[in-house]
């Protein structure tokens, strides 16, 4: 049972790594431009054609918002945070509960791998 759990964790970690493309620096939010491989995401979430179109639009919007956040001189972390939460809100409206749960796990792992922390600093 322990081997099965470790295999599952390894497979999930590997699958997360294929969704983000060409990241040069993992240490800051500027290291990820928000690019998501839509074809692999569609396959991973088993999206239908209508969902695929909506998710592709959401991914494009997210990439644009991350670009704005990364170019920002002030409040960069807040803008990255807003972009991520806007992405999650739009995905929740598009995906069913099981797909959304998988997407949230995937996004959390991707953000963690990219070194992006969403906690508000006090």
Secondary structure as GFF3:
##gff-version 3
##sequence-region A 1 122
A	DSSP	alpha_helix	2	17	.	.	.	ID=ss1
A	DSSP	three_ten_helix	29	31	.	.	.	ID=ss2
A	DSSP	alpha_helix	38	45	.	.	.	ID=ss3
A	DSSP	alpha_helix	49	71	.	.	.	ID=ss4
A	DSSP	alpha_helix	76	94	.	.	.	ID=ss5
A	DSSP	alpha_helix	97	113	.	.	.	ID=ss6
###
